Amino acid sequence: MAGAAASAPVHALNIAVQRLIDRSVGIPVCALLSLVERLRPQRAPFDPATGPRRIVVILLSEMGSLVLAHAMFERLRRRYPASELHFVLFAKNREALGLVRAAADAGAIEIDDRSAGRLVATLWRALRTLWRLRPDVAIDCELFARIGSILAYLSGAAVRVGFERGTQEGLYRGSYINRPVLYNPCQHISRQFLVLIDAIGASARPLAKAAVTEVPLAAPPFEFAPGEVAAAADKLHRDFPALRGRRLVLVYPGGGILPIRAWPLAHFAELCTALAGDGNAIGLTGLNVDRPLAEELAARVGSPHCVSLAGYTRSLRELLALIRAADLLVTNDGGPGQFAALTPTPTIALFGPETPLLYGSHAPNAHVFYQALPCSPCLTAYNHRNSPCDGDNQCLKQIGPAAVLAKARQFLSAATAQADD
């Protein structure tokens, strides 16, 4: 995920390599563990009267999923208030966990996916930590890989919750998840995460047949320290004086590990040129690895009021403060749009290969552009996010700059009117 810029680039294993490992190693491991589960004596589940002592949540997805899972964390806290809560997550997502209020004080077991060697070493370390914790419940939140379910089983938890394919096509995960939840591609992922919690004590087939009660799905605003947002804005203006005195529009033009999710650079250039011509300041955000893209976009715009901020912020929290100081964020589908939901800053998100019906922000000030072509969404749990598209992402190309510009101007006009009141 590309969302927070950092002082040094963070390289993860190539996604094609991840898929290869998951398929060639994951399938036989899942089959072996399924056989072991049938032969081994069953561990007694936790006492319902006292509840589980420790719960482990395995969430290795992009860091934006931590925001979408906020309601699930809240439900866990309310339903099992005496339980210790621990997370297994990628090390690059550790800071993001601290920004989600309901999970901020949970324990973190980190896995480093920057290389195969680091992955193996930290997986072994994570397993040793899980064995020491002896959790009663393990919740696998993964849709696109088998490693979450394998960790849930190897944790030793008597109650193992996770998504299953049922009679649908999808990833084979064996038969050792004993609280399997039917993955439903017609329900927003935030609601499906809630069902994982309901499944802990359910016994129907499929589990959790009761209606998902209405709960607030949006995460509460992040609470900054006094003066933190103003300091971020002041630093930006000192470093880039040409931006001072103008409304700030942040733009994230990258696609992260899935470039097919990126709106065309020419469309971004047209949008940014018009917004700069309106008198706004444009900051192009991203990681260090996004610098060439951001610099190319800045060069196309050719305005002193449009600058590259790729690699500028040193942490996700700094990026969040900058988003809070901005008047608008325009972003491809991914982490920046999800984390903007922790602020009152309006957001325009561009979806295509994935659908906002499953992954859209819950923020009331977020607007989504989505064409819903017959082939969209093409990145799903059924194909391990391995799109059959030839790279010609018409689902995004057909979202014209004029429509996005009109919505951006509407948001900015509203912000100006509010500031004048």
Buried (B, 14 or more C-beta within 10 A) or exposed (E): BBBBBBEEEBEBBEBEEBBEBBBEEBBEBBEEBBEEBEEEEEEEBBEEEEBBBBBBBBBBBBBBBBBBBBBBBBBBBEBBEEBBBBBBBBBBBBBBBBBBBBBEEBBBBBBBBBEEEBBEEBBEBBBEBBEEBEBBBBBBBBBBBBBBBBBBBBBBBBBBBBBBBEEEEBBBBBBBBBBBBBBBBEBBBBBBBBBBBBBBBBEEEBBBEEEBEEEEBBBEEBEBEEEBBEBBBEBBBEEBEEBBEBBBBBBBBBBBBBEBBBBBEEBBBBBBBBBBEBEBBBBBBBBBBBBEBBBBBBEBBEBEBBBBBBBBBEEBBBBBBBBBBBBBBBBBBBBBBBBBBBBEBBBBBBBBBBBBBBBBBBBEBBBBBBBEBEBBBBBBBBBBBBBEBEEEBEBBBEBEBEEBBEBBBBBBEBBEEEEEE
